[in-house]
Amino acid sequence: MPDENKPHPQERQRTEADRQGHAAIAAELSKPTAGPVRNSMTAANKPLDARLTEQRNPRSARIDQLSTIEIVDLINAEDRVVAAAVGAERQRIARAIDLVVECLRKGGRLIYVGAGSSGRLGVLDAAEIPPTYGTDPDRVQGIIAGGFDALVRSREGAEDRADEGAAAIDGKNVGADDFVLGIAASGTTAYVHAALQRSRERGARTGFLLCTQPSEQLVAAHDVVIAALVGPEVITGSTRMKAGTATKLVLNTISTAAMVKTGKVYGNLMVDLQVTARKLQDRGERILMETLGVKRRQATRLLEEAGGQVKTAIVMSTLSLDAGEARRRLEAAGGSISEAVDRARGD
């Protein structure tokens, strides 16, 4: 009989390949990152471009000579720095969240502005808020240089059209109750800068998200500047990689925390979702079953009486109210279930 504890030959081969790959990456990561990046042509004493996003990464200088598993390990090792870089900006991210919440509570909007990968990530984050938290699509919006077509096909020249950035803000009728967050990994996108300048002229609060060191002028110009310094990319200038990952983490954090603080979450449950699909019907019923301790049949009935609104159903059941009164209590409590229940029990 075969020895069950003895590794299969293919497994031994895979394990050995992994060991060699990790050893190679460890050797790359152990090399000093300071000093010039050398190749067969030049040996510059300092980067030709001061932007961190445009500098060469010494750890990936020979990526074209690595095996497939070594490339995977190298990219993974570089990706590990992203969360730490985002964490280092926690205070400024929190500042941005508070500004967004302040604007949303006044009836204003969160508007992302970007070009290329940055613009697509802003549009993506904005598009996911309505189905997740039951918000009006106008409350969180994304603007991308080049318009809708730029979402699926690159329009690189659009990022240089400052006049279009300003015009996009005018087209959204941005005002004093709005928060506009510009997203540009390199920090130099003309479209984004023009959009933010026009936003400030119209009285809006503004922020900037980038992945290189911000200038003093940039910091002074905006209410908050978030700089996630993830370092040079594995492929020089390819900011869809670490910079893109950092951008998505920051945007997810800002929008999620803003939804939590505006009453869209109860515990850690998405109670403001709207039942518009079979999956959401099931999720809504399970939320009611868990929070109220009811059976599936009762959860289904409650959700139907509440018009598919999970929050309304929870308040209805908890306070023994009809749907209309439950909605009125929620509105008076700013949409917060906890606040509505606490107020009722304190009366």
C-alpha atoms as one frame of an Amber mdcrd trajectory, in Angstrom:
protein
   0.000   0.000   0.000   1.248   3.531  -0.671   2.500   5.538   2.259  -0.268
   8.123   2.896   2.161  10.350   4.788   4.587  10.495   1.886   3.979  13.547
  -0.336   2.967  12.993  -3.936   5.832  13.673  -6.423   3.902  16.626  -7.901
   3.340  18.011  -4.396   7.046  17.678  -3.632   7.813  19.518  -6.865   5.332
  22.285  -6.053   6.660  22.647  -2.505  10.234  22.867  -3.743   9.237  25.467
  -6.326   7.497  27.473  -3.606  10.559  27.237  -1.362  12.851  28.417  -4.121
  10.465  31.186  -5.080  10.146  32.461  -1.513  13.913  32.315  -1.105  14.375
  34.367  -4.263  11.831  36.959  -3.152  13.329  37.099   0.334  16.664  37.841
  -1.287  15.069  40.607  -3.372  13.306  42.142  -0.374  16.501  42.051   1.673
  18.245  44.332  -0.783  18.426  47.983   0.275  15.810  50.190  -1.299  17.804
  53.395  -0.922  20.125  54.591  -3.646  19.904  54.379  -7.419  18.085  51.710
  -9.399  20.679  50.280 -11.758  20.317  48.683 -15.157  22.616  48.038 -18.066
  22.130  51.552 -19.446  22.190  54.123 -16.642  23.001  54.698 -12.976  21.172
  57.827 -11.912  21.922  59.314  -8.516  18.330  60.362  -7.927  14.921  59.666
  -9.478  14.152  61.515 -12.686  10.606  62.103 -11.393  10.015  63.129  -7.769
   6.559  61.503  -7.694   6.682  58.266  -5.745   4.266  56.680  -8.200   6.720
  57.217 -11.079   9.867  55.906  -9.410  11.415  52.511 -10.118  11.123  49.749
  -7.550  14.561  48.183  -6.915  12.926  44.952  -5.712  11.322  44.338  -9.100
  14.170  45.598 -11.294  14.742  42.056 -12.652  11.106  40.894 -12.742  11.447
  39.987 -16.421  14.003  37.339 -15.422  11.925  35.697 -12.675   9.899  32.511
 -12.873   6.115  32.661 -12.748   5.947  31.711  -9.069   8.630  34.254  -8.250
   6.595  36.986  -9.966   3.519  35.963  -7.977   5.485  36.040  -4.721   7.062
  39.389  -5.539   3.721  41.045  -6.299   2.202  39.513  -3.162   5.085  40.762
  -1.038   4.650  44.280  -2.412   0.879  44.156  -1.855   1.444  43.493   1.844
   2.574  47.083   2.371  -0.733  48.522   1.163  -2.820  48.011   4.301  -0.079
  49.495   6.485   0.211  52.537   4.202  -3.549  53.086   4.404  -3.465  52.599
   8.188  -0.849  55.311   8.505  -3.453  57.761   7.135  -6.154  56.757   9.635
  -6.531  60.224  11.168  -7.002  61.908   7.809  -9.373  59.182   6.609 -11.437
  59.734   9.772 -11.431  63.470   9.057 -12.750  62.806   5.554 -15.501  60.563
   6.943 -16.644  63.239   9.388 -16.794  65.777   6.561 -18.832  63.388   4.409
 -21.261  62.660   7.260 -21.669  66.365   7.961 -22.573  66.992   4.334 -24.889
  63.991   4.014 -26.815  65.045   7.131 -27.380  68.444   5.527 -28.813  66.760
   2.456 -25.589  67.122   0.488 -23.564  64.613  -1.484 -20.274  62.750  -1.601
 -18.799  63.156  -5.080 -15.648  61.375  -6.260 -13.639  62.839  -9.153 -10.849
  60.999 -10.946  -9.330  59.898 -14.234  -8.301  56.458 -15.466  -8.062  53.785
 -12.779  -8.692  56.352 -10.041 -11.871  57.541 -11.722 -13.131  53.995 -12.281
 -12.608  53.123  -8.626 -14.569  56.203  -7.577 -17.452  55.357  -9.893 -17.393
  51.729  -8.680 -17.581  52.705  -5.010 -20.402  55.153  -5.692 -22.360  52.630
  -7.777 -22.299  50.034  -5.006 -23.795  52.267  -2.302 -27.486  52.377  -3.399
 -28.064  48.597  -3.566 -26.082  47.985  -0.381 -27.494  50.746   1.808 -30.737
  51.756   0.119 -29.575  55.291  -0.647 -30.719  57.585  -3.414 -28.165  57.189
  -6.270 -27.591  60.952  -6.178 -26.175  60.899  -2.642 -22.855  59.276  -3.591
 -21.632  59.892  -7.132 -18.550  59.300  -9.230 -17.206  61.528 -11.994 -14.598
  60.167 -14.406 -12.621  62.152 -16.965 -13.865  61.233 -20.426 -17.342  60.328
 -19.241 -19.145  56.990 -19.380 -17.064  55.604 -22.257 -13.895  55.965 -20.151
 -15.219  53.326 -17.757 -14.661  50.556 -20.280 -12.066  51.993 -22.630  -9.067
  54.085 -21.636  -9.144  57.743 -22.676  -5.795  58.887 -21.338  -5.897  62.371
 -22.863  -9.058  63.194 -20.920  -7.076  63.619 -17.709  -5.352  66.708 -19.113
  -8.580  68.578 -19.951  -8.893  70.942 -17.037 -11.833  72.796 -18.561 -13.850
  69.569 -18.662 -13.116  68.938 -14.984 -14.517  72.333 -14.027 -17.482  71.864
 -16.366 -18.321  68.506 -14.773 -18.645  70.204 -11.388 -20.887  72.895 -12.836
 -22.953  70.163 -14.449 -23.509  68.555 -11.030 -24.489  71.929  -9.562 -22.069
  71.347  -6.682 -22.728  73.524  -3.643 -21.876  74.235  -0.031 -23.475  71.048
   1.309 -21.355  68.756  -0.891 -18.009  67.067  -0.236 -15.907  66.466  -3.350
 -12.994  64.027  -3.116 -10.419  64.180  -5.873  -8.566  60.935  -6.594  -5.229
  60.996  -8.425  -2.505  58.536  -7.486   0.247  60.798  -8.842  -1.363  63.940
  -7.444  -0.935  65.830 -10.711  -4.045  65.142 -12.810  -5.201  68.438 -14.326
  -8.845  67.315 -14.677  -9.031  66.543 -10.954  -7.323  69.736  -9.813  -9.619
  71.857 -11.966 -12.692  70.021 -10.673 -11.652  70.597  -7.073 -10.815  74.248
  -7.665 -14.251  74.791  -9.194 -15.840  72.913  -6.269 -14.162  75.260  -3.783
 -15.275  78.280  -5.801 -18.828  76.982  -5.500 -18.462  76.625  -1.711 -18.053
  72.849  -1.420 -15.758  71.064   1.028 -12.925  69.260  -0.754 -10.421  66.476
  -0.190  -7.622  64.855  -2.154  -6.503  61.209  -2.219  -3.086  60.451  -3.681
  -0.215  57.972  -3.345   2.788  60.291  -3.329   4.016  62.996  -0.973   1.591
  65.936  -1.091   2.941  69.439  -1.516   2.356  72.108   1.119   0.166  73.937
  -1.384  -2.027  70.877  -1.881  -2.472  70.361   1.855  -3.327  74.030   2.340
  -5.854  74.040  -0.490  -8.158  71.299   0.824 -10.057  70.353   3.957  -8.258
  66.998   4.065  -5.481  65.319   2.073  -4.946  61.551   2.320  -1.569  60.285
   1.087  -1.300  56.485   1.041   2.420  56.028   0.436   2.555  52.478  -0.911
   5.896  53.025  -2.627   6.967  52.499  -6.238   4.938  49.980  -8.211   6.203
  46.549  -9.268   5.840  47.764 -12.854   6.992  51.374 -12.875   4.104  53.816
 -13.065   1.390  51.120 -13.129  -0.752  52.729 -10.458  -3.637  50.310 -11.045
  -1.612  47.986  -8.787  -0.650  49.029  -5.224  -1.957  52.561  -5.598  -5.232
  51.224  -6.990  -5.571  48.745  -4.139  -4.899  51.475  -1.590  -7.449  53.730
  -3.297 -10.146  51.068  -3.115  -9.413  50.448   0.574  -9.666  54.140   1.394
 -12.864  54.688  -0.603 -14.487  51.580   0.909 -13.594  52.832   4.376 -14.929
  56.342   3.781 -18.232  55.310   2.230 -18.848  52.397   4.619 -18.141  54.451
   7.751 -20.322  57.277   6.414 -23.192  54.841   5.924 -22.712  53.469   9.451
 -22.748  56.955  10.963 -25.872  57.984   9.042 -27.944  55.080  10.347 -27.662
  52.656   7.453 -26.313  49.853   9.653 -27.739  48.159  12.748 -25.045  46.236
  14.616 -23.053  45.131  11.601 -26.100  44.358   9.441 -27.099  46.164   6.227
 -30.568  47.009   7.455 -31.277  49.768   4.945 -31.172  47.492   1.932 -34.153
  47.482  -0.408 -35.616  44.122  -1.405 -35.252  44.327  -5.185 -33.948  40.810
  -5.937 -34.337  37.268  -4.656 -30.931  37.407  -2.976 -31.857  40.592  -1.128
 -35.243  39.155  -0.128 -33.453  36.221   1.477 -30.899  38.485   3.167 -33.634
  40.787   4.470 -35.573  37.866   5.930 -32.445  36.465   7.588 -31.666  39.865
   9.128 -35.152  39.970  10.643 -34.864  36.389  11.880 -31.551  37.169  13.566
 -32.371  40.575  15.053 -35.948  39.816  16.109 -35.707  36.097  16.844 -38.623
  35.251  14.548 -39.203  32.345  12.172 -38.851  32.647   8.411 -42.607  32.854
   7.799 -43.021  35.755  10.221 -39.991  37.513   8.761 -41.503  37.226   5.290
 -44.792  38.692   6.503 -43.094  41.563   8.336 -41.005  42.442   5.306 -44.090
  42.459   3.102 -45.980  44.743   5.508 -42.970  47.063   5.637 -42.898  47.386
   1.856 -39.586  45.546   1.618 -37.846  47.929   4.047 -35.837  45.985   6.621
 -35.367  48.946   8.983 -39.058  49.686   9.021 -39.837  46.038   9.758 -37.445
  45.982  12.727 -38.976  49.109  14.286 -42.495  47.847  13.589 -41.839  44.592
  15.424 -39.736  46.053  18.238 -42.167  48.859  19.110 -45.416  47.209  17.951
 -46.134  49.913  15.369 -47.648  49.970  11.914 -45.404  50.717   8.934 -46.335
  54.394   8.672 -45.592  55.169  12.303 -42.374  53.147  12.195 -41.171  55.220
   9.248 -42.073  58.433  11.045 -40.090  57.376  14.117 -37.111  56.455  11.970
 -37.191  59.780  10.142 -37.300  61.663  13.449 -34.295  59.660  14.633 -32.238
  60.445  11.542 -32.680  56.929  10.197 -31.084  55.237  13.218 -32.912  52.168
  14.532 -31.125  52.360  17.891 -32.032  56.038  18.297 -35.672  55.427  17.359
 -35.994  52.551  19.834 -34.167  54.402  22.623 -36.387  57.469  22.194 -39.551
  55.352  22.328 -38.436  53.503  25.441 -37.401  56.759  27.105 -40.815  58.371
  26.625
